[in-house]
Amino acid sequence: MTAPGPNASTPLRACAAAVESSLARTGMLLTMGGEPTFVPVHPSGAEWQTAALGPTKLAYARKLARELVRTAAPGAVILETSGKHYPGEPLPRWTLLVQARADGQPAWRDITRLRADTEPGTHTVADAARFLAALAAALSLKSPRPLPLVEPETPAAPIGFVLPLDQPEGPWITDDWSAAFAPPPEPPDPKPEILIPLFPGDSPAGLRLPLGSLGEKNLRRALTAEIKHGSLTIFVPPLLLSSYLALLVAIEGALAKLNLRDVVLAGYAPPPDPKLPTIGLASDPGVLEINLTPCADWAEYDAQLAKLYAAAAACGLCARKLQFNGREVGTGGGAHLVFGGPVGLLSPFFAFPALLPSVIRYWQHHPALSYAFTGAYLGPSSQAPRIDESTFEALYELEIACAGAENLGHPQNLALFDLLFRDLLMDRSGNTHRAEISVDKLWNPFAPNGRLGLVEFRAFETHPSAAVQSAVALFVRAILARLAADPFKTPFIRWHGELHDRFFLPAFVWQDLVAICADLRAHGIPFDPEWLRPAWEFRFPKLGEIPLSTLNSQLSTPTLVVRQALEAWPLLGESPNAGTVARTVDSSLDRLEACATDTAVLEKGLLLVNGLPCEFRPLDLSTLNPQLSTAAPDGAACGIRYRAFYLTPSLQPHVPVHAPLLLEWVDRETLTVIAAAKWHVWNPANTTYPAAPADDTAAAARRAERWQPWTATLGQSRFIPKIDFPPEGRHTLDLRRYPAQTR
């Protein structure tokens, strides 16, 4: 087992050992990985908000890849290749692969020969010709004939050369393409120069070769060397692993012989192979996404994550953003957790037919797994909706599918196993990738990387701390170990309106997390819920508190704690947009939670928000404060849903903005205000911030000024209106439902 990272505590290591022991007893081989995302400390521009590509992202990626090679993967090579390609985008997005040999031998010895930035280079076409000559000699090619490449708009100015190249068996071979591209002779030049015209575009030359012009017997694999942005760019053809590694040695040897540096190595990666562990750096909307190397256990994952965060920090990258009003949030790009086996056919989801059905049932029973660690955009229209948020029939149909999966027998019909869940684990539009539990890479015959035996848990966002991120991953791994040892077959719960009304509130999310940890302990896995406290605090930051003075209180200083809660922003209907249609999200709503840690105060007073009374619902106080005994009085919490901003379009456009919120604690006997505070969504002056917070201190100052102790209404009398709490909102006061009260 790999030693855990430097931040792993002794109890956490003991818990990890218990998890691995549980997996060993069941015989489960469970790999784990993930996709943490990073942004610059001071992000600016569309590429760090919504766009996948931009002027600085590739430079950050190259710098981070170089730092990872230096600190985490000595001897690795950096290959630039094509990544995701979405409709409407002219080219695939770039991806950088940091590839290291599993046997410890270096794949590349001198990483400084590869470019670590995007500055214009000083290489020339002559350098490309010299390089190919040196490479041909290193590979012992017989009669190599590199041919010049030209762009369509400059047909007389070569930008590089192409060298047909392959290694079917034994020695490397090449080919002569001159006959396929030779122009007819014209007097007075009986032997005109042969130039190969590339297809138009911005991709590397290796992706724009006119292979359709070749003869039937011509070799169709080729290496190109071109000058792109002033840098020598070497494009590697598709090869099997052994040939690929041998070619890397020859390429580096040729570069060393010519003393060439700052080149770009691009092209095709060999097929995925455990012999070549790979970290991917991908261009994704608003973030730089990192695809971790699959790890055999949590200790290996923890160590890899610690090195990644350290390398990112050294490059000016971090795993959080600061909003204008000071709130600290995740990067917005997700941090999905991925579990599988050493290879696709050895996936535990195939070896243990009850595992995936157990996961589906367990996640449905515990909404905290959906809401405690996800990003700001959640709910039915998000990129990770729960199964009971997607379609009305999902639970009913999944009950049948789960029972079917558990009775498929061995050997399994993997295509049928995939089809059991493909049309149920999806979002409302039918997208199988955008689901909380995604099986898009389990055994999907329609995707080139679909048959990997992987299940992706998408309701997770990157945390600023590697240690916290790692503890959350261990939590999920522990749950999978528990489900492997004892499959979960309890029928689904029909949460109905309670799902959002109750579990969008932090106190009830924490309750559920504690219940899961108790279940893990009952199965021999000592996971302490306090290890999740930092993630919970980050997800649900405390906004302020109102000290309450009550008689006969069992707590010395009872307070009303107000925290940020969750809100699902609804997806609106189609609207015209530049000649087409688009759908927008109504992000004007917000939700808070008020939590009383002593129910005695509720007998003496009540909370008014903008003049309307809240209804507190009970919870177990011991789950909120581990220092209190289980005999301590119960606490209670309530939600406050309100319009924070006025946006167009939006749901309920007739409802005005409710901010700032006036929270008043009213004595039940005298009906007078005895404590009060104001909560501002923006700054109290409602002025424009000149820029995002410069650092954490400035962000904290902006957060602090938005909570104001309020003395102006102390001693005033209050009329307490009677309001209804509908079945979908028993825990939450929705200010949109009621007429505005005079303040």
PyMOL commands that set and color helices and strands:
alter all, ss='L'
color gray80, all
select helices_A, chain A and resi 10-26+46-48+57-71+111-113+125-138+178-181+205-207+211-213+241-258+298-314+344-346+348-351+355-365+368-371+387-390+394-406+414-422+466-485+498-503+506-522+529-539+600-604+621-623+696-705+727-729+735-737
alter helices_A, ss='H'
color red, helices_A
select strands_A, chain A and resi 31-34+37-40+77-82+94-99+147-150+160-164+196-197+222-228+231-236+264-267+278-284+287-291+317-318+321-322+328-329+337-340+437-438+455-457+542-547+559-564+571-577+580-585+589-596+605-609+612-613+617-619+635-643+661-667+673-679+707-709+732-734
alter strands_A, ss='S'
color yellow, strands_A
deselect
rebuild
show_as cartoon
